[in-house]
């Protein structure tokens, strides 16, 4: 039994395909199949039911796959020990980021990492929360940058910063006469929202829960998008109001800044955290990544620096 064979087994269990697993492991399909067959012969069990499509694990195969994940996680600790002792930051690292965060973090993050850690190969994906969690579960990525808390014991959360949610109004909206607003000042019949499956949408709905029955009920045109910048443009063009995360407003010009209103009292915020699966061990590199992200974040937003009175908006359970 070898580490490589266990990697192949986990890959097939994850992708439910010998071809896809071989592509992921950068080997030919016959090579991967032969190694798994040798392992099955050695153990005298069938790990996979090859008669089913997609490929399925057998009952005992499921237990073997789970144990293989534990073994691979433990073996990865050897590299972690070496990196801790030598200070080297090398290898591949995959991180997924929410679409509502990526445009404001990824460009600077890539620039910082490529200059500071030239030997680190980093792959950044832009995905929704449920897709990030699925890839973490299947060991397809190392970590995700998502809104928390998730209330899911299968994942570890490392809070980084609080991002304030602000209202953004069309230029002629009555609420702009106020210096700060209440949720009641939002005209729900003229509200622009992100599409379903977006955690920021869920947080906006939670924030406006007392007025849910009014949201867009009399609107003759409805448009939902997965892009925060599109929301801003819709408000600029057609009026109304939307809720934006603070990061999306940091590079607004003066006219746009004048259309932002903060909420009275406790600031509604979303907590942003790095999330890993429970058996993640590459903590040395992860800490370096978190340090680089925090260097991008305005100091007032950082969790450890924040003394603000905030209202953390819960993300819907996934």
C-alpha positions as CSV (number, residue, x, y, z in Angstrom):
1,X,0.0,0.0,0.0
2,X,1.4,3.4,-1.0
3,X,0.4,7.0,-0.4
4,X,0.0,7.4,-4.2
5,X,-2.5,4.5,-4.3
6,X,-4.5,6.2,-1.5
7,X,-4.5,9.5,-3.4
8,X,-5.9,7.7,-6.5
9,X,-8.6,6.0,-4.4
10,X,-9.7,9.3,-2.8
11,X,-9.7,11.0,-6.3
12,X,-11.9,8.3,-7.8
13,X,-14.3,8.5,-4.8
14,X,-14.4,12.3,-5.1
15,X,-15.0,12.5,-8.9
16,X,-16.8,9.2,-9.3
17,X,-14.9,8.6,-12.5
18,X,-11.5,6.9,-13.3
19,X,-11.0,9.3,-16.2
20,X,-11.6,12.5,-14.2
21,X,-9.6,11.2,-11.3
22,X,-6.6,10.4,-13.6
23,X,-6.8,14.0,-15.0
24,X,-6.8,15.4,-11.5
25,X,-3.8,13.3,-10.5
26,X,-1.9,14.1,-13.7
27,X,-1.6,10.4,-14.7
28,X,-3.0,8.3,-17.5
29,X,-6.3,6.4,-16.7
30,X,-4.7,3.0,-17.2
31,X,-2.0,3.8,-14.7
32,X,-4.5,5.0,-12.1
33,X,-6.8,2.0,-12.7
34,X,-3.8,-0.5,-12.4
35,X,-2.7,1.0,-9.1
36,X,-6.1,0.8,-7.6
37,X,-6.5,-2.7,-8.8
38,X,-3.2,-3.7,-7.2
39,X,-4.4,-2.2,-3.9
40,X,-7.7,-4.1,-4.1
41,X,-5.8,-7.3,-4.8
42,X,-3.5,-6.6,-1.9
43,X,-6.4,-5.9,0.5
44,X,-8.5,-8.7,-1.1
45,X,-11.6,-6.3,-1.2
46,X,-13.4,-4.3,-3.9
47,X,-13.2,-0.6,-3.1
48,X,-15.3,0.5,-6.1
49,X,-18.4,-0.9,-7.8
50,X,-17.4,-0.5,-11.5
51,X,-20.8,-1.6,-12.8
52,X,-22.5,1.6,-11.6
53,X,-22.3,4.9,-13.4
54,X,-21.1,7.1,-12.0
55,X,-18.6,4.9,-10.2
56,X,-19.7,4.1,-6.6
57,X,-17.7,3.0,-3.5
58,X,-18.7,-0.4,-2.0
59,X,-19.7,-0.5,1.6
60,X,-16.2,-1.4,2.8
61,X,-14.8,0.9,0.2
62,X,-16.5,3.8,1.9
63,X,-14.7,3.0,5.1
64,X,-11.4,2.6,3.3
65,X,-11.8,6.0,1.5
66,X,-12.5,7.7,4.9
67,X,-9.4,6.1,6.4
68,X,-7.3,7.0,3.3
69,X,-8.3,10.7,3.9
70,X,-7.0,10.5,7.4
71,X,-3.7,8.9,6.4
72,X,-3.2,11.5,3.6
73,X,-3.9,14.3,6.1
74,X,-1.4,12.9,8.5
75,X,1.3,12.4,5.8
76,X,0.8,16.1,4.8
77,X,2.0,17.0,8.3
78,X,5.5,16.1,7.4
79,X,5.7,18.9,4.8
80,X,4.1,21.2,7.4
81,X,6.9,20.4,9.9
82,X,9.5,21.1,7.3
83,X,8.0,24.4,6.3
84,X,7.6,25.5,9.9
85,X,11.3,24.7,10.6
86,X,12.7,26.2,7.3
87,X,10.3,29.0,6.7
88,X,9.8,27.9,3.1
89,X,6.5,28.7,1.5
90,X,6.3,26.4,-1.5
91,X,3.9,24.0,-3.3
92,X,0.3,24.5,-4.6
93,X,-2.4,26.2,-2.6
94,X,-6.0,26.5,-3.7
95,X,-8.4,29.1,-2.3
96,X,-12.0,29.9,-3.2
97,X,-13.5,33.3,-2.7
98,X,-17.1,34.6,-2.8
99,X,-18.0,36.6,-5.9
100,X,-19.1,39.5,-3.7
101,X,-15.5,39.7,-2.3
102,X,-13.3,38.6,-5.2
103,X,-13.1,41.8,-7.2
104,X,-12.0,43.8,-4.2
105,X,-9.5,41.4,-2.8
106,X,-8.1,39.1,-5.5
107,X,-6.1,41.6,-7.6
108,X,-4.2,42.9,-4.6
109,X,-3.8,39.4,-3.1
110,X,-2.3,37.9,-6.2
111,X,0.1,40.9,-6.5
112,X,1.2,40.5,-2.9
113,X,1.6,36.7,-2.9
114,X,3.5,36.6,-6.2
115,X,6.0,39.1,-5.0
116,X,6.4,37.8,-1.4
117,X,6.2,34.1,-2.1
118,X,7.4,33.5,-5.6
119,X,7.7,29.7,-5.0
120,X,4.1,29.3,-4.0
121,X,1.7,28.3,-6.8
122,X,-1.7,29.7,-5.9
123,X,-4.9,29.0,-7.6
124,X,-7.9,31.2,-6.8
125,X,-11.5,30.3,-7.7
126,X,-14.6,32.5,-7.5
127,X,-17.5,30.4,-6.2
128,X,-20.7,30.6,-4.1
129,X,-20.7,29.5,-0.5
130,X,-22.3,26.1,-1.2
131,X,-19.8,25.3,-3.9
132,X,-16.9,26.3,-1.7
133,X,-18.1,24.0,1.1
134,X,-18.6,21.1,-1.3
135,X,-15.0,21.5,-2.7
136,X,-13.7,21.7,0.9
137,X,-15.5,18.5,1.8
138,X,-14.1,16.8,-1.3
139,X,-10.6,18.1,-0.6
140,X,-10.5,20.0,-4.0
141,X,-9.4,23.2,-2.4
142,X,-7.4,24.2,0.7
143,X,-9.6,27.0,2.1
144,X,-12.4,29.4,1.3
145,X,-13.0,33.0,2.1
146,X,-16.7,33.1,3.0
147,X,-19.3,34.8,5.2
148,X,-19.7,33.2,8.6
149,X,-20.8,31.8,10.9
150,X,-21.8,28.6,9.1
151,X,-22.9,26.6,12.1
152,X,-21.5,23.5,10.6
153,X,-19.1,21.4,12.7
154,X,-17.5,19.9,9.6
155,X,-15.6,23.1,9.0
156,X,-13.2,25.3,10.9
157,X,-13.7,29.1,10.8
158,X,-11.0,31.7,11.2
159,X,-12.7,35.2,11.4
160,X,-10.7,37.9,9.6
161,X,-12.9,41.1,9.4
162,X,-16.3,42.6,9.6
163,X,-17.7,44.2,6.5
164,X,-20.4,46.8,7.0
165,X,-23.6,46.6,4.9
166,X,-24.6,50.0,3.6
167,X,-27.6,51.3,1.6
168,X,-27.0,52.8,-1.9
169,X,-29.8,55.0,-3.3
170,X,-30.7,56.5,-6.6
171,X,-30.0,60.3,-6.8
172,X,-33.6,61.4,-6.3
173,X,-34.6,59.0,-3.5
174,X,-36.2,60.7,-0.4
175,X,-34.0,58.8,2.1
176,X,-31.0,60.8,0.9
177,X,-32.3,63.7,2.9
178,X,-31.3,61.9,6.0
179,X,-27.7,61.5,7.3
180,X,-28.3,58.0,8.4
181,X,-31.2,55.6,7.9
182,X,-33.4,52.9,9.4
183,X,-34.5,49.7,7.6
184,X,-37.9,51.3,7.3
185,X,-36.4,54.0,5.0
186,X,-35.8,51.3,2.3
187,X,-38.5,51.3,-0.4
188,X,-38.9,47.6,-0.8
189,X,-40.9,48.0,-4.0
190,X,-37.8,49.7,-5.6
191,X,-35.2,47.3,-4.1
192,X,-32.5,45.7,-6.3
193,X,-31.3,42.3,-5.0
194,X,-28.8,39.6,-5.7
195,X,-30.0,36.3,-7.1
196,X,-30.9,33.2,-5.1
197,X,-28.0,31.1,-3.8
198,X,-25.9,34.2,-2.9
199,X,-25.2,34.4,0.9
200,X,-25.3,38.2,0.7
201,X,-28.8,38.1,-0.6
202,X,-29.8,35.9,2.5
203,X,-28.2,38.4,4.8
204,X,-30.0,41.3,3.2
205,X,-33.3,39.4,3.6
206,X,-32.5,38.8,7.3
207,X,-31.7,42.5,7.8
208,X,-35.0,43.4,6.2
209,X,-37.1,40.6,7.6
210,X,-39.8,42.8,9.0
211,X,-40.6,44.1,5.5
212,X,-40.2,40.9,3.6
213,X,-43.9,41.0,2.5
214,X,-43.2,44.3,0.8
215,X,-40.2,43.4,-1.3
216,X,-40.9,44.0,-4.9
217,X,-44.6,43.1,-4.5
218,X,-45.8,45.8,-6.8
219,X,-42.8,46.1,-9.1
220,X,-43.6,45.4,-12.8
221,X,-40.0,44.7,-13.6
222,X,-37.7,42.4,-11.6
223,X,-34.1,41.8,-12.1
224,X,-31.7,39.8,-10.0
225,X,-28.0,39.5,-10.5
226,X,-25.0,37.7,-8.9
227,X,-22.8,40.8,-9.4
228,X,-22.6,43.6,-6.9
229,X,-21.4,46.1,-9.4
230,X,-24.5,45.4,-11.6
231,X,-26.7,46.3,-8.6
232,X,-24.9,49.7,-8.3
233,X,-25.3,50.4,-12.0
234,X,-29.0,49.5,-11.9
235,X,-29.6,52.0,-9.0
236,X,-27.6,54.7,-10.9
237,X,-29.6,54.1,-14.1
238,X,-33.1,53.3,-12.8
239,X,-33.2,54.7,-9.2
240,X,-34.4,52.7,-6.2
241,X,-32.1,51.3,-3.6
242,X,-29.8,48.3,-2.9
243,X,-27.6,47.0,-0.1
244,X,-23.9,46.9,-0.8
245,X,-20.9,45.5,1.2
246,X,-18.5,48.2,2.3
247,X,-15.7,46.8,0.2
248,X,-17.6,47.5,-3.0
249,X,-17.8,51.3,-2.1
250,X,-14.2,52.0,-1.2
251,X,-13.2,53.2,-4.7
252,X,-16.4,55.1,-5.3
253,X,-16.0,58.6,-6.7
254,X,-17.5,61.6,-4.8
255,X,-20.9,61.6,-6.5
256,X,-21.4,57.9,-5.7
257,X,-20.2,58.4,-2.1
258,X,-22.9,60.9,-1.6
259,X,-25.6,58.3,-2.4
260,X,-24.4,55.9,0.4
261,X,-26.2,55.9,3.8
262,X,-25.2,54.0,6.9
263,X,-27.7,52.5,9.3
264,X,-28.5,54.1,12.6
265,X,-27.4,52.4,15.8
266,X,-25.6,49.1,15.5
267,X,-23.9,48.6,12.2
268,X,-25.2,45.6,10.2
269,X,-22.1,43.6,9.2
270,X,-21.2,40.3,7.7
271,X,-18.3,38.4,9.3
272,X,-15.7,37.2,6.7
273,X,-13.6,34.2,7.6
274,X,-11.2,31.8,6.2
275,X,-12.8,28.3,6.3
276,X,-11.1,24.9,6.1
277,X,-12.3,21.3,6.5
278,X,-11.6,19.7,9.9
279,X,-8.6,17.7,8.8
280,X,-6.7,20.5,7.1
281,X,-3.1,20.6,8.3
282,X,-1.2,23.2,6.1
283,X,-1.5,25.9,8.8
284,X,1.9,27.5,8.1
285,X,0.9,28.5,4.6
286,X,-2.6,29.3,5.7
287,X,-1.4,31.8,8.2
288,X,0.8,33.5,5.5
289,X,-2.3,33.7,3.3
290,X,-4.4,35.2,6.1
291,X,-1.7,37.7,6.9
292,X,-1.6,38.9,3.2
293,X,-5.4,39.2,3.2
294,X,-5.4,41.2,6.4
295,X,-2.8,43.6,4.9
296,X,-5.4,44.5,2.2
297,X,-8.2,45.1,4.7
298,X,-8.7,48.6,6.2
299,X,-7.6,48.5,9.8
300,X,-11.1,49.5,11.1
301,X,-12.6,46.4,9.6
302,X,-10.3,43.8,11.1
303,X,-11.8,41.6,13.7
304,X,-8.9,42.0,16.2
305,X,-8.9,45.7,15.8
306,X,-12.6,46.4,15.9
307,X,-14.2,47.9,19.0
308,X,-17.3,48.9,17.1
309,X,-20.8,48.2,18.1
310,X,-22.0,45.8,15.4
311,X,-25.0,43.7,14.5
312,X,-23.7,40.6,12.8
313,X,-26.1,39.4,10.1
314,X,-26.4,35.7,10.1
315,X,-25.8,33.7,7.0
316,X,-28.5,31.2,6.2
317,X,-27.6,27.7,7.2
318,X,-26.3,25.5,4.3
